[in-house]
Amino acid sequence: MSDEDLPLPTGYQLSALDPVYRETPWAPLDRLRAADPVHHDQQLGRYFLTRGKEVSELIKNRELNADPRKANEGSFSKTLYGNNSKELSILMLDDPEHKRQRTLVLQAFNKRSVDALLPRIAQIAQGLADDVAAADGEFDFVQLFGSPLPTTVMAELLGINAADRADFRRWSLGCMQALNPFRTQEQTALYEESTTVLADYLAREVDARRTNPSDDLITRLALAEEQGDTLTTQDIVLLIRLLLIAGNSTTTDMLGAGVVQLLKNPEQLAKFRTRPDLHDNAMDEILRVEPPVTQVLRSAHQDMDVADKSIKQGDTIHMSLFGAHFDPEMNPDPHKFDIERPRIQHFAFGGGAHYCLGAGLGKAQAKIALPLLFERFPNLAFAPEREVKHKIAPAFNGYGEIWLTK
């Protein structure tokens, strides 16, 4: 039976729960884009978009709702997030509350703050490279380098006391169990405990900075003010937790994807080693081919037509970033990993009003870490007899383990 004779993929076949989609998402998405680019997935209650044309238009549309509480009952957004109304992060807020928080956060989380941290990022990366050098035989890149780098950088940016760093890292890793759909009972207990303890710790730190300011992100968030408006302690705690869970995880996944893609494509790695002028473009190509976040969810703010589908107000619009990134109309010859690709188009950091606040920090870490690794370890290679597989993390894309030799 040819692919043309098979039913179009739908429902859980279009998620990381499906092993084919998890490892080769472009295979089902190419079929779906060609036959039904705005696919009504009735199994999961969403309109699944795979074509660059629609995604590029709608991802910038500021009228669509990000708040899952505004989605229809039974829709994908509502089922996933809409019943947890107490602790919605800035990612899931609409104006005016989204604009209020983002305006204040931008005062503190700006390019100047990131640029000031670059020398320290390099020092942290060098120290982790020393750990790699000291490792005997095979080592897991994620455990030894990819995960500790963003967590340590974030602790530095926030101004976490050196004496608290070990606890802070443990709590941060515990909070990341939020991304694990198959948590064991022990992992669930770790997640719940870490979330509670970290929230209490951060609230104390925020309150302390209001009376005893320092030169760190917590202070800048605590003191941010716009026309008399400020962030509440709860606002700041939720924002920092978002940075730890989503921000650290996506940076880890970007670093891992960079290592995997460059090792899988030795001719591209050779260029990467000798052409520093290509590093910025290489980061964008890595993000195109392996976006750490795989989807952007919105709900329709009114009845609307998208391509050949009539979408009702409150229905979920699921924009597939893999689908858009691998659309040949958006990126010609999309299955080729090419760090010299001209005019790379990707939405790895979202778009419009919700463009990722941490984009600059994540790319800065990758731009420092990846050249350092491949320069210091010229014989870096995949460990034999070790399979490189993506982790099961719906909405996210990354590798649970990457075993290497040096």
C-alpha positions in Angstrom: 0.0 0.0 0.0 1.4 3.4 -1.0 1.4 6.5 1.2 -1.4 7.9 -1.0 -3.6 5.0 0.0 -3.1 5.4 3.8 -5.4 7.6 5.9 -4.0 11.0 6.7 -2.3 11.2 10.1 -4.4 12.7 12.8 -4.8 12.9 16.6 -2.0 11.3 18.6 -0.2 10.4 15.3 0.6 14.1 15.2 2.3 14.2 18.6 5.5 13.1 20.4 3.6 10.2 21.8 3.8 8.6 18.3 7.3 7.1 17.8 7.4 7.9 14.0 6.4 11.5 14.6 8.8 11.8 17.5 11.9 10.8 15.4 10.8 11.9 11.9 8.0 14.4 12.2 8.5 15.7 8.6 7.3 12.3 7.2 3.6 12.6 8.4 3.7 16.4 8.2 4.8 16.5 4.5 1.9 14.2 3.7 -0.6 16.3 5.7 0.7 19.6 4.2 0.3 18.4 0.7 -3.3 17.0 1.2 -4.8 19.0 4.0 -2.7 21.9 5.3 -5.4 23.2 7.7 -6.4 19.8 9.1 -9.4 19.5 11.4 -8.2 17.0 13.9 -11.4 15.9 15.5 -9.8 13.3 17.7 -7.9 16.0 19.8 -10.2 19.0 19.0 -7.9 21.3 17.0 -7.1 22.7 13.6 -3.6 21.6 12.8 -1.7 23.9 10.5 1.4 22.7 8.6 1.8 25.2 5.8 4.2 28.2 6.2 1.7 30.6 4.6 -0.9 30.2 7.3 1.5 29.8 10.2 3.5 32.9 9.3 0.3 35.0 9.1 -1.4 33.7 12.2 1.6 33.5 14.5 1.8 37.3 14.3 -1.9 37.8 14.7 -2.3 39.8 18.0 -6.1 39.3 18.0 -6.0 35.5 18.5 -6.3 34.3 22.1 -3.4 32.8 24.0 -5.5 32.4 27.1 -6.7 28.8 27.1 -9.6 29.7 29.4 -11.2 31.4 26.3 -11.1 28.2 24.3 -14.2 26.1 23.7 -14.9 23.1 26.0 -13.4 20.0 24.5 -10.9 21.9 22.4 -7.2 21.0 22.6 -6.2 24.2 24.4 -8.9 24.0 26.9 -8.3 20.4 27.7 -4.5 20.9 28.1 -4.4 24.2 30.0 -7.8 25.9 30.4 -8.8 24.3 33.7 -5.7 25.6 35.6 -6.7 29.2 35.9 -4.8 30.1 39.0 -1.3 30.1 37.7 -1.2 31.0 34.1 2.3 32.2 33.0 2.8 35.3 30.8 2.8 32.9 27.8 -0.9 32.3 28.2 -2.1 35.8 29.0 -3.8 38.2 26.7 -3.9 41.9 26.7 -4.2 44.0 28.7 -2.5 41.8 31.4 0.0 40.3 28.9 1.0 43.8 27.7 1.3 45.0 31.3 3.6 42.2 32.4 5.7 42.1 29.2 6.3 45.9 29.3 7.6 45.6 32.9 9.6 42.4 32.2 11.3 43.9 29.1 12.8 46.7 31.4 14.6 44.0 33.3 15.2 41.3 30.7 16.9 43.3 28.1 19.9 42.9 25.7 22.1 44.9 28.0 21.6 42.5 30.8 22.3 39.5 28.5 25.4 41.2 27.0 26.8 41.9 30.5 26.5 38.1 31.2 28.4 36.9 28.1 31.9 36.7 29.8 30.4 34.7 32.7 28.6 32.4 30.2 32.0 31.7 28.6 33.5 30.9 32.0 30.7 28.6 33.0 31.0 26.8 29.6 34.7 26.4 30.0 34.2 24.9 33.5 31.7 22.4 32.1 34.1 21.6 29.3 36.7 20.8 32.0 34.1 18.3 33.4 33.8 16.7 30.0 37.6 16.5 29.7 37.8 14.7 33.1 35.1 12.2 32.2 36.3 8.6 31.5 35.1 7.0 28.3 31.6 7.7 27.1 29.6 10.6 28.6 26.1 11.9 28.3 26.3 15.4 26.9 22.9 16.4 28.3 23.7 15.4 31.8 27.3 16.8 31.9 27.0 19.9 29.8 23.7 20.6 28.1 21.5 20.8 31.2 24.0 22.4 33.7 24.9 25.3 31.4 21.5 27.1 31.2 20.6 26.2 34.8 23.9 27.7 36.1 23.6 30.7 33.8 20.0 31.4 35.0 21.1 31.2 38.6 23.8 33.7 37.8 21.4 36.0 36.0 18.8 35.9 38.9 21.5 36.5 41.5 21.0 33.3 43.4 23.3 33.1 46.4 26.3 30.8 45.9 25.4 28.8 49.0 21.9 28.1 47.6 23.0 27.1 44.1 23.0 23.3 44.7 19.5 23.5 46.2 18.4 25.8 43.4 19.6 23.4 40.7 17.9 20.5 42.4 14.6 22.4 42.7 14.9 23.6 39.1 15.4 20.0 37.8 12.4 18.9 39.9 10.2 21.6 38.4 11.2 20.4 34.9 9.2 17.2 35.6 6.3 19.4 34.5 7.4 18.5 31.0 7.3 14.7 31.6 3.9 13.2 30.7 4.9 9.8 32.1 6.0 10.9 35.6 6.4 8.1 38.1 4.8 8.5 41.6 8.3 9.5 42.9 8.8 12.0 40.1 5.4 13.6 40.7 6.2 13.9 44.4 9.6 15.5 43.4 7.8 17.9 41.1 5.2 19.0 43.6 7.8 19.4 46.4 10.2 21.3 44.2 7.5 23.6 42.9 6.3 24.5 46.4 9.8 24.9 47.9 11.2 26.9 45.0 8.1 29.3 45.0 8.6 30.0 48.7 12.3 30.6 48.2 11.8 32.9 45.3 9.1 34.9 47.0 11.5 35.5 50.0 14.2 36.5 47.5 11.9 39.0 45.7 10.7 40.6 48.9 14.3 40.9 50.1 15.4 42.6 46.9 12.7 45.2 47.3 14.4 46.5 50.5 18.0 45.4 49.7 18.5 45.7 45.9 21.3 44.1 44.0 22.5 43.9 40.4 20.5 40.9 39.3 17.4 40.0 37.4 15.3 39.4 40.5 16.0 43.0 41.6 15.3 44.4 38.2 12.0 42.6 38.1 11.1 43.6 41.7 11.9 47.3 41.0 10.5 47.5 37.5 7.9 50.2 37.2 5.9 51.7 34.3 3.6 54.7 35.0 3.2 53.6 38.6 2.5 49.9 37.8 4.7 47.1 39.1 5.0 43.3 39.1 3.6 41.5 42.1 5.7 39.0 43.9 3.4 36.2 42.5 3.9 37.6 39.0 7.7 37.4 39.4 7.7 33.9 40.9 5.6 32.6 38.0 7.9 34.3 35.5 11.0 32.9 37.0 9.5 29.4 37.1 8.7 29.8 33.4 12.3 30.8 32.7 13.5 27.7 34.6 11.1 25.2 33.2 10.6 26.3 29.6 13.7 28.5 29.2 16.3 26.1 30.6 14.8 23.1 28.9 14.6 24.7 25.5 18.2 25.9 25.8 19.3 22.4 26.7 17.4 21.1 23.8 18.9 23.6 21.4 22.5 22.7 22.5 21.7 19.0 22.1 20.2 19.5 18.7 23.3 21.5 17.6 25.6 18.7 18.7 23.5 16.0 17.0 23.0 17.9 13.7 26.6 18.9 13.4 27.9 15.4 14.2 25.4 13.9 11.7 26.5 16.3 9.0 30.4 16.2 9.0 30.7 18.5 6.0 28.6 21.1 7.8 30.7 20.6 11.0 33.9 21.2 9.0 32.5 24.6 7.9 31.3 25.4 11.4 34.8 24.7 12.8 36.6 27.0 10.3 34.0 29.7 9.6 33.0 31.7 12.7 31.1 34.0 10.3 28.6 31.2 9.8 27.9 30.7 13.5 24.8 33.0 13.7 23.3 31.4 10.6 24.1 27.9 11.9 22.1 28.7 15.1 19.1 29.6 13.0 19.5 26.5 10.9 19.6 24.3 14.0 16.5 26.1 15.3 14.8 25.5 11.9 15.5 21.8 11.7 15.0 21.0 15.4 12.9 23.7 17.1 12.9 23.1 20.9 9.2 24.1 21.0 7.1 22.4 18.3 3.9 24.2 18.4 2.1 27.5 19.0 -1.5 27.3 20.3 -4.1 30.0 20.0 -7.9 30.0 19.9 -9.9 31.9 17.4 -11.2 35.3 18.8 -14.1 35.2 16.3 -15.4 33.0 13.6 -12.8 33.0 10.8 -11.8 31.3 7.5 -8.3 29.8 7.3 -7.5 28.4 3.9 -10.5 26.1 3.1 -11.7 25.7 6.7 -14.3 27.7 8.6 -13.1 27.9 12.2 -15.5 28.9 15.0 -14.7 31.3 17.8 -12.9 29.5 20.6 -11.6 26.6 18.5 -8.0 25.7 18.9 -5.5 26.7 16.1 -2.4 24.5 16.4 0.5 25.9 14.5 3.0 23.2 13.8 6.5 24.7 13.7 7.9 21.5 12.2 5.3 21.8 9.5 6.1 25.4 8.7 9.9 25.0 8.9 9.9 22.0 6.5 7.5 23.7 4.0 9.5 23.9 0.8 7.7 27.1 -0.1 9.2 28.7 3.0 12.6 27.0 3.1 13.6 25.4 -0.3 15.1 21.9 0.0 14.0 21.8 3.6 15.3 18.3 4.5 18.9 19.4 3.9 20.8 20.7 7.0 22.7 23.6 5.6 24.4 26.2 7.8 25.0 28.4 4.7 21.3 28.4 3.8 20.2 31.9 2.7 17.1 33.6 4.2 16.4 31.0 6.9 12.8 31.3 8.0 11.8 29.8 11.4 9.4 30.5 14.3 11.4 28.7 17.0 10.9 31.7 19.3 7.2 32.3 18.4 6.1 35.6 16.9 4.1 38.7 17.4 3.2 39.9 20.9 4.5 36.6 22.4 7.9 36.5 20.8 10.2 34.7 23.3 11.7 37.0 25.9 14.7 34.7 26.4 15.6 34.3 22.7 18.7 36.4 23.0 20.0 34.6 26.1 19.4 31.1 24.6 21.1 31.9 21.4 24.0 33.6 23.2 24.7 30.4 25.2 24.6 28.2 22.1 26.8 30.6 20.2 29.4 30.4 23.0 29.1 26.7 23.9 29.0 24.9 20.5 32.2 26.4 19.0 34.0 25.9 22.3 33.0 22.2 22.4 34.0 21.4 18.9 37.3 23.3 19.2 38.3 21.8 22.5 37.2 18.2 21.5 38.1 17.8 17.8 37.4 14.1 18.0 33.9 14.4 19.5 31.7 11.6 18.1 28.6 9.6 18.9 29.3 6.7 21.3 29.1 3.3 19.5 26.2 1.1 20.3 24.2 4.0 21.8 21.0 5.1 20.1 20.3 8.8 19.8 16.5 9.2 20.4 14.2 12.1 21.1 12.6 12.3 24.5 8.8 12.0 24.9 7.8 15.6 25.7 4.6 16.8 23.9 5.0 20.4 22.7 8.8 20.2 23.1 11.5 18.6 21.0 14.9 17.4 22.4 17.1 14.5 23.3 16.9 12.8 26.7 20.4 11.5 26.4 23.3 12.1 23.9 26.1 9.7 24.6 29.4 10.8 23.1 33.1 10.0 23.1 35.9 12.4 22.8 
